[in-house]
């Protein structure tokens, strides 16, 4: 599965991707990924720059939030917000229409989806069960990781789909789709 990158022209052609590293850092910055996604608005100048920065950081480690902010203005803000939303939606898993592990009443918590992701469990699943290196895990998008989880369950059997950790992780992803 190839990671879809959204092209965006700032100082040069760059590509937006919200990999696990970006999502983890957004959670650290906002308290939850859900709150970070909700911060993307046309009138939120600081939040737009922060969200853009985290989506671009994967291809340029010297990039700063201040540098990104300098390239956002009134004329390109709507386009940038649209590309951020597009990149986030392409980074999150597609809703699996064949399988519905969670019914509407099986939510992981009662906080409206604002709890952080289960990073310990996701890291364990990616690195131990799937054998990813740490670098590969953090550069993986949630879409790719959850697709690999589904394939792992399909071919290795087991009951991961029934575990509370899997249900929580899937529920957090489902709320964005």
TAKA-V636102 format. One line per field, one symbol per residue. phi: phi as a letter, one per 40 degrees, with the letter a starting at -180 (. if undefined). psi: psi as a letter, one per 40 degrees, with the letter a starting at -180 (. if undefined). burial: # if it has 16 or more other ideal C-beta (glycine too) atoms within 10 Angstrom, else .. Layout:
phi->???
psi->???
burial->???
//
This chain:
phi->.cccbccacbcacbbcabcccccccccccbgacdccccccaccbccccccccdcccdcbacccbcccccccbaccbdcccccccccccccccccccccbbcbcdcbccabbggccccccccccdccccccgcccccdccccddccccccccdcccbggbdccccccccccccccccb
psi->hihhhhihhbdihihhhgaddddddddddedidddddeehidegdddddddddddeddeheeiiddddddehaddedddddddddddddediiihhddhgdhidefidifefeeiiigdddddddddddefiidddddeiidddddddddddddeebafdeeidddddddddddee.
burial->..####.#.#...###########.##..#.###.##.##......############....#....##..#....#..##.##..#######.......#.....##....#.#.##...##.##...#.#....##############..#......#.....###########.
//
